[in-house]
């Protein structure tokens, strides 16, 4: 009986840890969204996409020649 109680307690602990990890991930996601929309991050994200796409297009043009 004591072993069964220990397993049930560990299962509850795993569920709690999972919920805390999800909560932490949600907080980080909200901070990133807030930064990207209000904190001037939108311009930086746009610059990042422009740089990445320019690099891809430059490489495909080099391969085509």
Secondary structure, 3 states (H helix, E strand, C coil): CHHHHHHHHHHHHHHHHHHHHHHHHHHHHHHHHHHHHHCCHHHHHHHHHHHHHHHHHHHHHHHHC
